[in-house]
């Protein structure tokens, strides 16, 4: 069977973008380099600083910076400067952006019982960096869009009945069948690597489970897990329990 040039192109991109990630213990697909992601992350960070309210609570900011720096050093990521900012937002959340930026909502700092639980969140965010999850996620979206565009063209373009079917079903099918489930995989990987980082930083890994039990008590979105980019609280608690037991923690 003769491969179409477009399929050869896709195969070439996938093969050239695959590399082994020792932190994850698996191959991963990444078509974008860290420098490009860092530039995008810097732009997103500056926009966040402009559009979000920054907390003026000096003690809260100092706490996040202290715990965050211990986590970053334990993760082996202290070869670059990092920004830690607490945002005045009641939603218990945190995020990491490529280029060395960590944002934590004040609602999360108030929710945690101790620095160990705060370290669980920051370790999770540092784990996304070690896992190169942002690069992999971006590459998945790029390749999925490319495949759908080629499929639509092969089906006669967007104006044909088959082309419209690909266009209408392709996006939802890719989301449900590939992009969202893989994002859940990223989250579970970050949970596992995050507790490793916690332990190296001198924090108690068991507190990661306590944190997620607190998050579970806050209530979820009510969406079924198969349609969510994040695993259910029950799923990640069980996965953490299993991993902690395997490590003797």
Secondary structure, DSSP 8 states (H G I E B T S, - for coil): ----HHHHHHHHHHHHHEEEETTTTEEEE--S-HHHHHHHHHHHHHHHHHHS-B---HHHHHHHHHHHHHHHHHTT-TTS--EEEEE--SS--EEEETTTEEEEEHHHHHH-SSHHHHHHHHHHHHHHHHTTHHHHHHHHHHHHHHHHHHHHHHTT-TTSHHHHHHHHHHHHHHIIIIIHHHHHHHHHHHHHHHHHHHHHTT--THHHHHHHHHHHHH------GGG-SS--HHHHHHHHHHHHHHHT-
